Amino acid sequence: MVTTNSQTAVSWSTWQEIGAVVTHRRHLRRTTTIALVVGSVFFAMNQLAVVLSGEATLVIWLKVALTYLTPFCMSNFGILTATRRQRENARGCQTIAEGIQ
């Protein structure tokens, strides 16, 4: 985790650090908001009529859950992609890409 001024910039380079990134308050708030907005739009387009007619089965409710889970997972994937930092190699040197900048 890298700290700058009053803001906390969270990044990861190992699998063990991923949990801290996706559960970081700012990231979790953003991914949850995205899941609720996108999931609600997709739910209204695809399943709302079935639910309102009272014909929703267990399979429909599973589809509803996936409708919200999919944008949540995809927004987390985007955050993980944006916050990944390169690992240093075995000798402690920076990677070539970092050294050029």
VEXLUM-278121 format. One record per atom (N, C-alpha, C, O, CB): x negated, z negated, y; atom name. Coordinates in pm, whole numbers. Glycine has a CB too. Example, Ala and Ser with C-alpha at 12.3 -4.5 7.8 and 13.67 -1.06 7.14 Angstrom:
BEGIN
SITE       px       pz       py    a
SITE    -1319     -780     -569    N
SITE    -1230     -780     -450   CA
SITE    -1320     -780     -330    C
SITE    -1424     -846     -332    O
SITE    -1131     -905     -447   CB
SITE    -1285     -708     -225    N
SITE    -1367     -714     -106   CA
SITE    -1290     -787        3    C
SITE    -1341     -804      114    O
SITE    -1408     -572      -60   CB
// end
This chain:
BEGIN
SITE       px       pz       py    a
SITE      -85        0     -117    N
SITE        0        0        0   CA
SITE      -89        0      123    C
SITE     -181      -81      133    O
SITE       96     -122        0   CB
SITE      -63       88      216    N
SITE     -141      100      338   CA
SITE      -57       52      454    C
SITE       57       94      470    O
SITE     -189      246      361   CB
SITE     -111      -37      537    N
SITE      -37      -91      650   CA
SITE      -96      -36      779    C
SITE     -217      -38      800    O
SITE      -41     -246      650   CB
SITE       -8       14      867    N
SITE      -51       61      998   CA
SITE       38       -2     1105    C
SITE      160       10     1099    O
SITE      -45      216     1006   CB
SITE      -24      -68     1201    N
SITE       47     -133     1312   CA
SITE      162     -218     1262    C
SITE      144     -299     1171    O
SITE       98      -30     1411   CB
SITE      281     -200     1319    N
SITE      395     -280     1279   CA
SITE      474     -215     1165    C
SITE      561     -279     1106    O
SITE      486     -305     1397   CB
SITE      444      -90     1134    N
SITE      515      -20     1027   CA
SITE      434      -29      899    C
SITE      311      -37      903    O
SITE      542      127     1064   CB
SITE      503      -28      786    N
SITE      436      -30      658   CA
SITE      451      107      594    C
SITE      562      151      566    O
SITE      493     -141      566   CB
SITE      339      174      572    N
SITE      340      303      504   CA
SITE      312      277      357    C
SITE      203      231      321    O
SITE      235      401      566   CB
SITE      407      306      272    N
SITE      393      281      130   CA
SITE      354      411       62    C
SITE      415      515       85    O
SITE      525      224       70   CB
SITE      251      404      -23    N
SITE      210      522      -98   CA
SITE      170      477     -238    C
SITE      159      358     -266    O
SITE       93      597      -27   CB
SITE      148      575     -326    N
SITE      114      542     -464   CA
SITE       13      641     -518    C
SITE        6      756     -475    O
SITE      241      541     -553   CB
SITE      -66      594     -613    N
SITE     -158      683     -683   CA
SITE     -157      655     -833    C
SITE     -208      736     -911    O
SITE     -300      668     -628   CB
SITE      -99      543     -875    N
SITE      -88      512    -1018   CA
SITE       58      489    -1053    C
SITE      140      458     -966    O
SITE     -174      387    -1055   CB
SITE       89      506    -1180    N
SITE      228      489    -1226   CA
SITE      280      349    -1199    C
SITE      400      331    -1179    O
SITE      238      519    -1375   CB
SITE      193      250    -1196    N
SITE      236      112    -1174   CA
SITE      285       90    -1031    C
SITE      361       -3    -1006    O
SITE      121       17    -1205   CB
SITE      243      173     -938    N
SITE      281      157     -798   CA
SITE      412      227     -762    C
SITE      464      207     -652    O
SITE      171      208     -710   CB
SITE      464      308     -850    N
SITE      586      384     -821   CA
SITE      705      293     -793    C
SITE      783      319     -702    O
SITE      620      476     -937   CB
SITE      717      186     -870    N
SITE      829       93     -850   CA
SITE      832       35     -710    C
SITE      939       21     -651    O
SITE      822      -20     -950   CB
SITE      716        2     -656    N
SITE      709      -54     -521   CA
SITE      751       49     -416    C
SITE      810       13     -314    O
SITE      568     -103     -491   CB
SITE      721      174     -441    N
SITE      757      279     -345   CA
SITE      907      303     -345    C
SITE      969      305     -239    O
SITE      683      410     -377   CB
SITE      968      321     -461    N
SITE     1111      354     -465   CA
SITE     1200      234     -431    C
SITE     1315      253     -393    O
SITE     1149      407     -602   CB
SITE     1148      111     -445    N
SITE     1229       -6     -409   CA
SITE     1195      -59     -270    C
SITE     1250     -161     -227    O
SITE     1209     -116     -511   CB
SITE     1105       10     -199    N
SITE     1075      -28      -62   CA
SITE     1203      -18       20    C
SITE     1278       79        5    O
SITE      962       61        0   CB
SITE     1229     -116      103    N
SITE     1358     -125      174   CA
SITE     1397        4      246    C
SITE     1510       50      234    O
SITE     1353     -239      273   CB
SITE     1303       61      322    N
SITE     1333      183      398   CA
SITE     1368      299      305    C
SITE     1463      373      330    O
SITE     1213      221      488   CB
SITE     1291      315      198    N
SITE     1315      424      104   CA
SITE     1445      404       27    C
SITE     1522      498        8    O
SITE     1199      437        6   CB
SITE     1470      282      -17    N
SITE     1593      254      -93   CA
SITE     1717      276       -8    C
SITE     1818      326      -57    O
SITE     1590      110     -146   CB
SITE     1710      238      119    N
SITE     1824      260      208   CA
SITE     1851      410      225    C
SITE     1965      454      225    O
SITE     1798      195      346   CB
SITE     1743      487      241    N
SITE     1756      632      260   CA
SITE     1810      700      135    C
SITE     1902      782      143    O
SITE     1621      693      299   CB
SITE     1755      667       18    N
SITE     1799      733     -106   CA
SITE     1942      695     -141    C
SITE     2018      777     -193    O
SITE     1705      698     -221   CB
SITE     1979      570     -114    N
SITE     2117      528     -140   CA
SITE     2215      599      -49    C
SITE     2321      641      -93    O
SITE     2130      376     -122   CB
SITE     2179      614       78    N
SITE     2265      686      172   CA
SITE     2283      831      129    C
SITE     2394      883      130    O
SITE     2206      680      314   CB
SITE     2174      894       92    N
SITE     2181     1033       45   CA
SITE     2270     1044      -78    C
SITE     2354     1134      -86    O
SITE     2041     1088       14   CB
SITE     2253      953     -173    N
SITE     2334      956     -295   CA
SITE     2482      937     -264    C
SITE     2566     1005     -323    O
SITE     2287      848     -393   CB
SITE     2514      848     -173    N
SITE     2654      824     -139   CA
SITE     2717      944      -68    C
SITE     2830      981      -99    O
SITE     2667      701      -52   CB
SITE     2646     1003       25    N
SITE     2701     1117       99   CA
SITE     2714     1239        9    C
SITE     2822     1296       -3    O
SITE     2613     1150      221   CB
SITE     2604     1280      -53    N
SITE     2606     1400     -137   CA
SITE     2697     1378     -259    C
SITE     2775     1467     -295    O
SITE     2463     1437     -183   CB
SITE     2686     1262     -321    N
SITE     2770     1233     -437   CA
SITE     2918     1235     -404    C
SITE     2999     1284     -483    O
SITE     2734     1098     -495   CB
SITE     2955     1183     -287    N
SITE     3096     1182     -246   CA
SITE     3149     1323     -223    C
SITE     3262     1355     -259    O
SITE     3114     1099     -120   CB
SITE     3066     1408     -162    N
SITE     3108     1547     -140   CA
SITE     3128     1617     -274    C
SITE     3230     1684     -295    O
SITE     3002     1624      -55   CB
SITE     3032     1602     -365    N
SITE     3045     1665     -496   CA
SITE     3161     1606     -576    C
SITE     3231     1680     -647    O
SITE     2915     1649     -575   CB
SITE     3183     1476     -566    N
SITE     3296     1413     -635   CA
SITE     3427     1470     -584    C
SITE     3517     1502     -662    O
SITE     3293     1259     -615   CB
SITE     3438     1483     -452    N
SITE     3562     1537     -394   CA
SITE     3586     1681     -439    C
SITE     3700     1720     -465    O
SITE     3557     1530     -241   CB
SITE     3478     1760     -448    N
SITE     3493     1899     -490   CA
SITE     3525     1913     -639    C
SITE     3603     2000     -678    O
SITE     3366     1977     -457   CB
SITE     3465     1827     -721    N
SITE     3472     1850     -865   CA
SITE     3568     1760     -943    C
SITE     3629     1806    -1040    O
SITE     3339     1834     -922   CB
SITE     3584     1634     -903    N
SITE     3659     1540     -988   CA
SITE     3775     1470     -919    C
SITE     3856     1406     -987    O
SITE     3566     1437    -1040   CB
SITE     3787     1480     -790    N
SITE     3889     1405     -717   CA
SITE     4030     1436     -766    C
SITE     4111     1344     -783    O
SITE     3879     1434     -570   CB
SITE     4062     1561     -787    N
SITE     4197     1598     -831   CA
SITE     4231     1535     -966    C
SITE     4343     1488     -986    O
SITE     4210     1751     -839   CB
SITE     4136     1534    -1056    N
SITE     4160     1476    -1189   CA
SITE     4181     1325    -1177    C
SITE     4270     1270    -1242    O
SITE     4041     1506    -1284   CB
SITE     4101     1259    -1096    N
SITE     4114     1114    -1080   CA
SITE     4246     1079    -1012    C
SITE     4314      986    -1054    O
SITE     3995     1058     -998   CB
SITE     4283     1153     -908    N
SITE     4408     1125     -837   CA
SITE     4531     1153     -922    C
SITE     4636     1090     -903    O
SITE     4415     1206     -710   CB
SITE     4521     1247    -1014    N
SITE     4635     1276    -1102   CA
SITE     4649     1174    -1215    C
SITE     4748     1176    -1288    O
SITE     4621     1416    -1161   CB
SITE     4551     1085    -1228    N
SITE     4557      982    -1330   CA
SITE     4513     1030    -1467    C
SITE     4536      961    -1567    O
SITE     4696      931    -1340   CB
SITE     4450     1144    -1475    N
SITE     4408     1201    -1603   CA
SITE     4259     1181    -1630    C
SITE     4202     1249    -1715    O
SITE     4441     1349    -1606   CB
SITE     4197     1089    -1560    N
SITE     4053     1067    -1578   CA
SITE     4027      996    -1710    C
SITE     4086      891    -1738    O
SITE     3995      986    -1460   CB
SITE     3940     1053    -1788    N
SITE     3899      994    -1915   CA
SITE     3760      933    -1899    C
SITE     3701      937    -1791    O
SITE     3901     1100    -2030   CB
SITE     3709      876    -2007    N
SITE     3575      820    -2004   CA
SITE     3471      927    -1969    C
SITE     3376      899    -1897    O
SITE     3542      756    -2139   CB
SITE     3491     1047    -2020    N
SITE     3398     1156    -1991   CA
SITE     3399     1190    -1842    C
SITE     3293     1215    -1783    O
SITE     3434     1281    -2075   CB
SITE     3515     1190    -1782    N
SITE     3525     1216    -1637   CA
SITE     3451     1109    -1559    C
SITE     3380     1140    -1464    O
SITE     3673     1223    -1593   CB
SITE     3467      983    -1597    N
SITE     3401      874    -1525   CA
SITE     3249      881    -1545    C
SITE     3174      844    -1454    O
SITE     3454      739    -1573   CB
SITE     3204      926    -1660    N
SITE     3061      947    -1679   CA
SITE     3010     1059    -1589    C
SITE     2900     1051    -1534    O
SITE     3031      980    -1826   CB
SITE     3090     1164    -1574    N
SITE     3054     1272    -1482   CA
SITE     3048     1222    -1338    C
SITE     2961     1264    -1261    O
SITE     3154     1388    -1494   CB
SITE     3139     1134    -1301    N
SITE     3139     1075    -1167   CA
SITE     3010      996    -1145    C
SITE     2947     1007    -1040    O
SITE     3263      985    -1147   CB
SITE     2971      917    -1243    N
SITE     2847      840    -1232   CA
SITE     2728      933    -1215    C
SITE     2641      907    -1132    O
SITE     2827      750    -1355   CB
SITE     2722     1041    -1292    N
SITE     2613     1137    -1281   CA
SITE     2616     1210    -1147    C
SITE     2511     1250    -1095    O
SITE     2619     1238    -1395   CB
SITE     2735     1227    -1092    N
SITE     2749     1292     -962   CA
SITE     2677     1212     -854    C
SITE     2623     1271     -761    O
SITE     2897     1309     -927   CB
SITE     2676     1081     -865    N
SITE     2605      996     -768   CA
SITE     2460      973     -810    C
SITE     2372      961     -724    O
SITE     2677      863     -753   CB
SITE     2433      966     -938    N
SITE     2298      938     -987   CA
SITE     2202     1054     -962    C
SITE     2084     1032     -932    O
SITE     2303      906    -1135   CB
SITE     2251     1177     -973    N
SITE     2165     1294     -957   CA
SITE     2103     1302     -817    C
SITE     1981     1316     -808    O
SITE     2244     1421     -986   CB
SITE     2179     1295     -707    N
SITE     2114     1300     -576   CA
SITE     2026     1178     -549    C
SITE     1928     1188     -474    O
SITE     2219     1311     -467   CB
SITE     2058     1064     -609    N
SITE     1973      946     -595   CA
SITE     1836      971     -658    C
SITE     1732      942     -597    O
SITE     2040      822     -660   CB
SITE     1836     1025     -779    N
SITE     1710     1055     -847   CA
SITE     1631     1164     -775    C
SITE     1509     1153     -761    O
SITE     1737     1099     -992   CB
SITE     1698     1266     -728    N
SITE     1629     1376     -661   CA
SITE     1569     1331     -527    C
SITE     1460     1374     -491    O
SITE     1724     1493     -639   CB
SITE     1639     1246     -454    N
SITE     1582     1198     -327   CA
SITE     1464     1105     -354    C
SITE     1368     1103     -276    O
SITE     1690     1126     -244   CB
SITE     1469     1027     -462    N
SITE     1352      946     -499   CA
SITE     1235     1035     -538    C
SITE     1120     1005     -504    O
SITE     1387      853     -616   CB
SITE     1262     1143     -608    N
SITE     1156     1237     -643   CA
SITE     1090     1294     -518    C
SITE      968     1308     -512    O
SITE     1212     1351     -730   CB
SITE     1170     1326     -418    N
SITE     1116     1376     -292   CA
SITE     1029     1273     -222    C
SITE      924     1307     -169    O
SITE     1229     1418     -200   CB
SITE     1071     1148     -221    N
SITE      992     1042     -160   CA
SITE      862     1023     -235    C
SITE      756     1006     -174    O
SITE     1072      911     -156   CB
SITE      868     1025     -368    N
SITE      746     1010     -447   CA
SITE      649     1126     -423    C
SITE      527     1106     -419    O
SITE      780     1000     -595   CB
SITE      702     1244     -409    N
SITE      617     1359     -381   CA
SITE      550     1345     -245    C
SITE      432     1377     -230    O
SITE      700     1489     -386   CB
SITE      624     1298     -146    N
SITE      571     1286      -11   CA
SITE      474     1170        7    C
SITE      389     1174       96    O
SITE      684     1271       86   CB
SITE      485     1067      -76    N
SITE      403      948      -56   CA
SITE      286      936     -154    C
SITE      217      835     -154    O
SITE      488      825      -67   CB
SITE      264     1036     -236    N
SITE      155     1029     -332   CA
SITE       21     1042     -261    C
SITE        4     1129     -176    O
SITE      169     1138     -441   CB
SITE      -73      958     -297    N
SITE     -208      970     -244   CA
SITE     -304     1000     -358    C
SITE     -281      959     -472    O
SITE     -251      841     -168   CB
SITE     -408     1072     -327    N
SITE     -507     1111     -427   CA
SITE     -589      989     -469    C
SITE     -622      904     -387    O
SITE     -600     1222     -373   CB
SITE     -621      983     -597    N
SITE     -709      877     -647   CA
SITE     -853      915     -619    C
SITE     -888     1033     -612    O
SITE     -687      854     -798   CB
SITE     -936      814     -603    N
SITE    -1079      840     -590   CA
SITE    -1135      865     -729    C
SITE    -1084      810     -827    O
SITE    -1153      721     -519   CB
SITE    -1239      947     -738    N
SITE    -1296      976     -869   CA
SITE    -1381      858     -917    C
SITE    -1392      758     -846    O
SITE    -1380     1104     -864   CB
SITE    -1439      869    -1033    N
SITE    -1509      759    -1098   CA
SITE    -1624      703    -1014    C
SITE    -1653      584    -1024    O
SITE    -1562      804    -1231   CB
SITE    -1691      785     -933    N
SITE    -1804      738     -853   CA
SITE    -1760      679     -720    C
SITE    -1845      636     -641    O
SITE    -1899      852     -828   CB
SITE    -1631      675     -693    N
SITE    -1583      618     -568   CA
SITE    -1585      716     -452    C
SITE    -1561      675     -338    O
SITE    -1664      499     -533   CB
SITE    -1612      843     -478    N
SITE    -1615      945     -374   CA
SITE    -1474      994     -348    C
SITE    -1387      987     -436    O
SITE    -1708     1062     -413   CB
SITE    -1452     1044     -230    N
SITE    -1323     1104     -200   CA
SITE    -1312     1238     -270    C
SITE    -1413     1301     -304    O
SITE    -1305     1121      -48   CB
SITE    -1189     1282     -292    N
SITE    -1170     1413     -351   CA
SITE    -1214     1520     -253    C
SITE    -1226     1492     -134    O
SITE    -1023     1434     -391   CB
SITE    -1238     1639     -300    N
SITE    -1286     1749     -216   CA
SITE    -1188     1777     -103    C
SITE    -1229     1798       11    O
SITE    -1308     1877     -300   CB
SITE    -1058     1776     -134    N
SITE     -956     1807      -33   CA
SITE     -960     1704       80    C
SITE     -944     1741      196    O
SITE     -816     1811      -97   CB
SITE     -980     1577       48    N
SITE     -985     1474      152   CA
SITE    -1113     1485      233    C
SITE    -1112     1459      353    O
SITE     -974     1335       89   CB
SITE    -1224     1524      170    N
SITE    -1351     1535      238   CA
SITE    -1356     1646      340    C
SITE    -1428     1637      439    O
SITE    -1459     1554      139   CB
SITE    -1278     1752      316    N
SITE    -1276     1866      407   CA
SITE    -1205     1830      537    C
SITE    -1244     1878      644    O
SITE    -1208     1987      341   CB
SITE    -1104     1749      529    N
SITE    -1024     1716      647   CA
SITE    -1094     1628      739    C
SITE    -1039     1591      843    O
SITE     -897     1655      610   CB
// end
